[in-house]
Amino acid sequence: MRFLKAYIVGMFFPALIIPIIYLIPLWFHYEPFVNHPFQLLALSISVIWGIWNGLTIIIGMKFPGKSWAFKSAIFGVVLGLFAGIISVTVFPVFKYIFNFEGYLNYSSLIILPIVYAFLWRFIVNNLNRTFEIY
């Protein structure tokens, strides 16, 4: 039951933010965003965040001593690295959205772990605490 609660809480933030992120470029008629549909990516981001939050709870319970804020930040960095690798190799989001060329395509390997660490530390950790998952 704890994994299911963690899964739902993990899906909450991306499911709330992704529609807003989609509307902003569409209002300004940003052509690369309109020409490359990201619907499947948005659905998979919510599911992956939910599963990752469940794994954070299950694996984090086995490592006592550190605070949940620290554990959440570490799991955010790892998820950010996975997202960075996928955004460089499989689906170059930074190339489509920001028109990055050459070595700038690899900037997601640096940016995404930092962003995900902050998101997991300050948003997902507080959501887990609010809904009494740990």
LUMFIZA-196385 format. One record per residue (C-alpha): x, y negated, z; residue number from 1. Coordinates in Angstrom, 1 decimal. Layout:
N
VEXBA      xx      yy      zz   nr
VEXBA       X       Y       Z  NUM
...
END
This chain:
134
VEXBA      xx      yy      zz   nr
VEXBA     0.0     0.0     0.0    1
VEXBA     2.9    -2.3     0.7    2
VEXBA     4.3    -1.9    -2.8    3
VEXBA     0.9    -2.7    -4.3    4
VEXBA     0.7    -5.9    -2.3    5
VEXBA     4.2    -6.8    -3.2    6
VEXBA     3.4    -6.1    -6.9    7
VEXBA     0.4    -8.5    -6.8    8
VEXBA     2.3   -11.2    -5.0    9
VEXBA     5.2   -10.9    -7.4   10
VEXBA     2.9   -11.3   -10.4   11
VEXBA     1.2   -14.4    -8.9   12
VEXBA     3.8   -17.0    -9.6   13
VEXBA     4.5   -16.2   -13.3   14
VEXBA     0.8   -15.7   -14.0   15
VEXBA     0.1   -19.2   -12.6   16
VEXBA     3.0   -21.0   -14.3   17
VEXBA     3.3   -19.4   -17.8   18
VEXBA     0.0   -20.8   -19.2   19
VEXBA     1.1   -24.2   -18.2   20
VEXBA     4.5   -23.7   -19.8   21
VEXBA     2.8   -22.6   -23.0   22
VEXBA     0.5   -25.7   -23.1   23
VEXBA     3.3   -28.3   -22.9   24
VEXBA     5.0   -27.5   -26.2   25
VEXBA     1.7   -26.9   -28.0   26
VEXBA     0.5   -30.3   -27.0   27
VEXBA     3.6   -31.9   -28.6   28
VEXBA     3.5   -29.6   -31.7   29
VEXBA     6.9   -28.3   -31.1   30
VEXBA     7.4   -26.2   -34.2   31
VEXBA     9.9   -23.5   -33.1   32
VEXBA     7.6   -22.6   -30.2   33
VEXBA     4.5   -22.5   -32.3   34
VEXBA     6.1   -20.4   -35.0   35
VEXBA     7.4   -17.7   -32.6   36
VEXBA     4.6   -16.3   -30.5   37
VEXBA     5.6   -15.3   -27.0   38
VEXBA     2.4   -13.6   -25.8   39
VEXBA     4.0   -10.2   -25.2   40
VEXBA     6.9   -11.8   -23.4   41
VEXBA     4.6   -13.7   -21.0   42
VEXBA     2.7   -10.5   -20.2   43
VEXBA     5.9    -8.6   -19.6   44
VEXBA     7.4   -11.3   -17.4   45
VEXBA     4.4   -11.1   -14.9   46
VEXBA     4.6    -7.3   -14.8   47
VEXBA     8.4    -7.2   -14.4   48
VEXBA     8.3    -9.8   -11.6   49
VEXBA     5.6    -7.7    -9.8   50
VEXBA     7.6    -4.5   -10.1   51
VEXBA    10.8    -6.3    -9.0   52
VEXBA     9.1    -7.7    -6.0   53
VEXBA     8.0    -4.2    -5.0   54
VEXBA    11.5    -2.9    -5.4   55
VEXBA    12.8    -5.9    -3.4   56
VEXBA    10.6    -4.9    -0.5   57
VEXBA    11.4    -1.2    -0.7   58
VEXBA    15.2    -1.6    -1.1   59
VEXBA    15.3    -4.6     1.3   60
VEXBA    13.8    -2.5     4.1   61
VEXBA    16.8    -0.2     4.0   62
VEXBA    19.4    -2.9     4.6   63
VEXBA    18.8    -4.4     8.0   64
VEXBA    20.7    -7.3     9.5   65
VEXBA    20.5    -9.9     6.7   66
VEXBA    17.6   -12.3     6.5   67
VEXBA    14.9   -11.8     3.9   68
VEXBA    15.8   -15.2     2.3   69
VEXBA    19.3   -13.9     1.6   70
VEXBA    18.0   -10.6     0.3   71
VEXBA    15.5   -12.4    -2.0   72
VEXBA    18.1   -14.7    -3.4   73
VEXBA    20.4   -11.7    -4.2   74
VEXBA    17.5    -9.8    -5.9   75
VEXBA    16.8   -13.0    -7.8   76
VEXBA    20.3   -13.2    -9.1   77
VEXBA    20.2    -9.6   -10.2   78
VEXBA    16.9   -10.1   -12.0   79
VEXBA    18.3   -13.3   -13.5   80
VEXBA    21.3   -11.4   -14.9   81
VEXBA    18.9    -8.8   -16.4   82
VEXBA    16.8   -11.6   -17.9   83
VEXBA    20.0   -13.3   -19.2   84
VEXBA    21.3   -10.2   -20.9   85
VEXBA    17.9    -9.6   -22.5   86
VEXBA    17.7   -13.2   -23.6   87
VEXBA    21.1   -13.0   -25.3   88
VEXBA    20.9    -9.6   -26.9   89
VEXBA    17.2    -8.6   -27.5   90
VEXBA    15.1   -11.8   -27.6   91
VEXBA    17.1   -15.0   -27.9   92
VEXBA    14.7   -17.4   -26.1   93
VEXBA    17.3   -20.2   -25.8   94
VEXBA    18.0   -20.1   -29.5   95
VEXBA    14.3   -20.3   -30.4   96
VEXBA    13.3   -23.0   -27.9   97
VEXBA    16.4   -25.2   -27.6   98
VEXBA    18.0   -24.4   -31.0   99
VEXBA    21.3   -23.4   -29.4  100
VEXBA    24.0   -22.2   -31.7  101
VEXBA    27.1   -20.2   -31.2  102
VEXBA    28.4   -20.0   -27.6  103
VEXBA    25.5   -22.0   -26.2  104
VEXBA    23.4   -18.9   -26.7  105
VEXBA    25.3   -17.3   -23.8  106
VEXBA    24.4   -20.1   -21.4  107
VEXBA    21.4   -18.1   -20.3  108
VEXBA    23.8   -15.7   -18.5  109
VEXBA    24.8   -18.6   -16.2  110
VEXBA    21.5   -20.6   -16.0  111
VEXBA    19.0   -17.8   -15.5  112
VEXBA    20.7   -16.1   -12.4  113
VEXBA    20.9   -19.5   -10.7  114
VEXBA    17.3   -20.4   -11.5  115
VEXBA    16.0   -17.0   -10.5  116
VEXBA    17.9   -17.1    -7.2  117
VEXBA    16.2   -20.3    -6.3  118
VEXBA    12.8   -19.1    -7.5  119
VEXBA    13.0   -15.9    -5.5  120
VEXBA    14.5   -17.6    -2.4  121
VEXBA    12.0   -20.4    -2.1  122
VEXBA     8.8   -19.2    -3.9  123
VEXBA     8.6   -15.4    -3.9  124
VEXBA    10.1   -15.1    -0.4  125
VEXBA     7.6   -17.6     1.0  126
VEXBA     4.7   -15.9    -0.8  127
VEXBA     5.8   -12.5     0.7  128
VEXBA     6.0   -14.1     4.1  129
VEXBA     2.5   -15.8     3.6  130
VEXBA     0.8   -12.6     2.6  131
VEXBA     2.6   -10.7     5.4  132
VEXBA     4.4    -8.1     3.3  133
VEXBA     7.4    -8.1     5.6  134
END
